[in-house]
Amino acid sequence: MALWQADDEVQTPASDSETARRSVAFAEAFRFWVKLGFISFGGPAGQIAIMHRELVDRRRWISEERFLHALNYCMLLPGPEAQQLAIYIGWLLHRTWGGIVAGAFFVIPSIFILLVLSYIYAAYGNLPAVAGVLTGFKPVVVAIVVEAVLKIGGRALKRRAHFLIAAAAFIAIYFLRVPFPLIVVIAALVGLAGARFWPRTFAPKPATKEADIKTEGDSGLVPLVIDDDAALPPHTLPSRARALKILALGFMLWLLPLAALVAWRGWGSLHAQEYRFFTQAALVTFGGAYAVLAYVTQAAAGSYGWITHTQAIDGLALAETTPGPLIMVLQFVGFMAGWNNPQGLYQTTSAVLGALVTTYATFLPCFLFIFLGAPYIEVLRGNKNLTGALTGVTAAVVGVVLNLAIVFGAAVIWPRGLAQAPDWFSLLMGIGSFVALYRFKADVLWVVLAGGVIGLAWTLM
């Protein structure tokens, strides 16, 4: 008899050992997920560390092995892995509603905080004080992205073939302007072919999980809620009927807002374009926020002309100062696109609508990936072909993020062009921020805030 009878049925014990296992009240979990939404600073690494400390070590709601199992699965998916991990654990604890609450409150606080910051930026960004803070933010952002290149590269580039994929991806996106989704597809195919035909050349070197997450062990006296041997609920097993039901519901949740936008604003309106574009972006965001920002910047500041590169840099700085997933920077992009192109609406109304449309389109797929895809991905865990394809994508992401670092660096440090002298304040600030982040492992939030204070002081001097 399974520990869980069905997705929506009451949980019942299956044996004496399982009877002794604790359960978590939904209200208790609800309070934790709300709290997590306000304290989840530090990017995905910091957010995962917070969840590990709270859920594995302190509250003992889930075992180390189960936590890592969920994390490995979420790392396979496009989108913010920390938020998806919260959905996954909430789903294990309290089924579908548990996943919805965990995932929603992971981002709800940051939605409102970033809306306020975006409005201040758009309406008052030209004031000397605000401009000074942004002047300090920008070189810090460049340092953050450079550090991300080194971190991602250190994990992803283990073989010579991976370096070649990364170099090819950089050339493709920087010089040839190849769209990011096409780069992802080609890199996946190259990784798949390499895993099948040249396994020694493409196989990733093994990494120890303990190097990424340390635990105090299971020596505490409080029993685990979900331990290593607990039976999985039936909804972790592939079910065609359940998959079709989730697909239909997910499609309706995606289609109805689009239909309302088209009826109100028209198919070619900015907000309908945002909805379609950010839905597409959500499906190809392998590699985290920096990779998707490179893709979004390429389109939003290029072919669409919604924002400028400078605004994209400022948005990343603001997102770094708010809780929640770093991919919330896309909400800022949606806000500024609506602000810059009101199309007959009040400027603030258009901007807020653009921000909310972008956020909804970005995060809706995250829930579907967990509720729909988890059973099937679980079956494929350890599959060498899948691992090879994902290794190729991860290597390509290094080249894409390097492109982002160069584009941002040129805009901030050489604002008048590479033929002119650099902005020495930005150059020194960028170097100092990089040393603080990479050498001294300073918390990114405090580095960003310090950059804003120094920029304000420099401007007012």
Residue pairs with C-beta under 8 A, 6 or more apart in sequence:
1 12
1 14
1 15
2 14
2 231
2 232
2 233
2 234
3 11
3 12
3 13
3 14
3 18
3 230
3 231
3 232
3 233
4 11
4 95
4 231
4 232
4 233
4 234
4 235
5 11
5 12
5 234
6 234
6 235
7 95
7 96
7 233
7 234
7 235
7 242
8 95
8 96
11 23
13 19
13 21
14 231
18 230
18 231
20 223
21 223
21 224
21 225
21 226
21 227
21 230
22 222
22 223
22 224
22 225
23 225
24 61
24 93
24 94
24 225
26 94
26 97
26 98
29 61
29 90
29 93
29 94
29 98
29 101
29 102
30 101
32 54
32 59
33 86
33 90
33 101
33 102
33 105
33 106
34 105
36 50
36 51
36 54
36 86
36 102
36 105
36 106
37 105
37 106
37 107
37 108
37 109
37 110
37 323
37 324
38 109
38 323
39 50
39 323
40 46
40 47
40 50
40 82
40 106
40 323
40 324
40 325
41 47
41 323
41 443
41 445
42 49
42 50
42 443
42 444
42 445
43 289
43 320
43 326
43 444
44 80
44 81
44 82
44 288
44 289
44 325
44 326
46 443
46 444
47 82
47 325
48 71
48 81
48 82
48 85
48 213
49 213
51 67
51 82
51 85
51 86
51 89
52 67
52 213
52 215
55 61
55 62
55 67
55 89
56 62
56 63
56 64
56 67
56 215
57 215
57 216
60 218
60 220
60 222
60 223
60 224
60 225
61 89
61 93
61 224
61 225
61 226
62 70
62 89
62 92
62 93
62 224
62 225
62 226
63 218
63 224
63 226
63 227
63 228
64 215
64 217
64 218
65 228
66 92
66 226
66 227
66 228
66 230
67 89
67 213
68 209
68 213
70 85
70 88
70 89
70 92
71 81
71 85
71 213
72 381
73 88
73 374
73 377
73 378
73 381
74 81
74 82
74 84
74 85
74 88
74 370
75 81
76 377
76 386
76 390
77 84
77 366
77 369
77 373
77 377
78 282
78 283
78 284
78 285
78 286
78 365
78 369
79 282
79 285
79 327
79 362
79 363
79 365
79 366
79 369
80 285
80 288
80 289
80 325
80 326
80 327
80 366
81 288
82 106
82 325
83 103
83 106
83 107
83 324
83 325
83 363
83 366
84 103
84 366
84 369
84 370
86 102
86 103
86 106
87 99
87 100
87 102
87 103
87 106
87 366
87 367
87 370
88 99
88 370
88 374
89 102
90 98
90 99
90 100
90 101
90 102
90 103
91 98
91 99
91 102
91 370
91 371
91 374
92 98
92 226
92 233
93 225
93 226
94 101
95 233
95 235
96 235
96 371
99 367
99 370
99 371
100 367
103 363
103 366
103 367
103 370
106 324
106 325
107 324
107 325
107 328
107 359
107 363
109 323
109 324
110 322
110 323
110 324
110 325
110 328
111 324
111 328
111 331
111 355
111 356
111 359
113 322
113 323
114 318
114 319
114 322
114 328
114 331
114 332
114 355
115 331
115 335
115 352
115 355
117 318
117 321
117 322
118 315
118 318
118 331
118 332
118 335
118 336
118 351
118 355
119 335
119 348
119 351
120 130
121 130
121 134
121 314
121 318
121 332
122 335
122 336
122 339
122 351
124 130
125 131
125 134
125 314
128 459
128 460
129 456
129 459
129 460
131 459
132 455
132 456
132 457
132 458
132 459
132 460
133 452
133 453
133 455
133 456
134 314
134 317
134 452
134 455
135 425
135 426
135 455
135 458
135 459
136 429
136 450
136 451
136 452
136 453
136 454
136 455
136 456
136 458
137 313
137 314
137 317
137 318
137 448
137 451
137 452
137 455
138 310
138 313
138 314
138 317
138 412
138 426
139 412
139 413
139 425
139 426
139 427
139 429
139 430
139 433
139 451
140 317
140 429
140 430
140 433
140 447
140 448
140 451
141 313
141 316
141 317
141 320
141 408
141 412
141 448
142 313
142 405
142 408
142 409
142 412
142 413
142 426
142 430
142 433
143 430
143 431
143 433
143 434
143 436
143 437
143 447
144 316
144 320
144 433
144 437
144 444
144 447
144 448
145 290
145 316
145 401
145 404
145 405
145 408
146 405
146 409
146 434
147 434
147 437
147 438
148 290
148 401
148 405
149 398
149 401
149 402
149 405
150 438
152 287
152 288
152 290
152 394
152 397
152 398
152 401
153 166
153 398
155 207
155 394
156 162
156 166
156 391
156 394
156 395
156 397
156 398
157 163
157 166
157 395
157 398
158 204
158 205
159 201
159 202
159 203
159 204
159 205
160 201
161 194
161 198
161 201
161 202
161 395
162 202
162 391
162 395
163 395
165 187
165 190
165 191
165 392
165 395
165 396
165 399
166 395
166 396
166 398
166 399
166 402
167 399
168 396
168 399
169 183
169 187
169 395
169 396
169 397
169 398
169 399
169 400
170 399
170 400
170 402
170 403
171 399
172 178
172 183
172 399
173 180
173 183
173 294
173 298
173 399
173 400
173 403
174 403
174 406
174 407
177 298
177 302
179 295
179 298
180 284
180 291
180 292
180 294
180 295
180 298
180 400
181 280
181 284
181 295
183 396
183 400
184 284
184 286
184 393
184 396
186 396
187 392
187 393
187 395
187 396
188 389
188 390
188 392
188 393
189 389
189 392
190 392
191 202
191 388
191 389
191 390
191 391
191 392
191 393
191 395
192 385
192 388
192 389
192 392
194 201
194 202
194 388
194 392
195 202
195 203
195 384
195 385
195 387
195 388
195 389
195 391
196 385
196 388
199 384
199 388
202 388
202 391
202 392
203 388
204 387
204 391
218 224
224 230
235 242
235 375
236 374
236 375
236 378
237 375
238 375
238 376
238 379
239 375
243 372
243 375
246 368
246 371
246 372
247 372
250 364
250 367
250 368
250 372
253 364
254 279
254 361
254 364
257 275
257 357
257 360
258 272
258 275
258 276
261 269
261 271
261 272
261 275
261 357
262 269
262 272
265 271
265 272
265 343
266 272
269 343
270 306
270 337
270 338
270 341
270 343
270 350
270 354
271 338
271 350
271 353
271 354
271 357
273 304
274 334
274 337
274 338
274 354
274 357
274 358
274 361
275 357
275 360
275 361
277 299
277 304
278 296
278 330
278 334
278 357
278 358
278 361
278 362
279 361
279 364
279 365
281 292
281 295
281 296
281 330
281 362
282 361
282 362
282 363
282 364
282 365
282 366
283 365
284 292
284 295
285 291
285 292
285 295
285 327
286 390
286 393
286 394
286 397
287 393
287 394
287 397
287 400
287 401
288 326
288 327
288 397
289 319
289 325
289 326
289 327
289 329
290 326
290 401
290 404
291 397
291 400
291 401
291 404
292 327
292 330
293 312
293 316
293 329
293 330
293 404
294 400
294 401
294 403
294 404
294 407
295 400
296 312
296 330
296 333
297 309
297 312
297 404
297 407
300 306
300 307
300 312
300 333
300 337
301 307
301 308
301 309
301 311
301 312
304 337
306 333
306 336
306 337
306 340
306 341
307 315
307 333
307 336
307 337
307 340
309 407
309 408
309 411
310 411
311 333
311 336
312 329
312 333
312 408
313 408
313 411
313 412
314 332
315 329
315 332
315 333
315 336
316 326
316 329
317 448
317 451
317 452
318 329
318 332
319 326
319 328
319 329
319 332
320 326
320 444
320 445
320 448
321 445
321 448
321 449
322 328
327 362
328 359
330 358
330 359
330 362
331 355
331 358
331 359
331 362
332 355
333 358
334 354
334 355
334 356
334 357
334 358
334 359
335 351
335 352
335 354
335 355
335 358
336 351
336 354
337 354
338 345
338 350
338 351
338 352
338 353
338 354
338 355
339 347
339 348
339 350
339 351
339 354
341 350
342 349
342 350
342 351
343 350
345 353
380 386
409 430
410 418
412 423
412 426
412 430
413 422
413 423
413 426
413 427
413 430
414 420
414 422
414 423
415 423
415 426
425 458
429 451
429 454
429 455
433 447
433 451
436 442
436 447
437 444
437 447
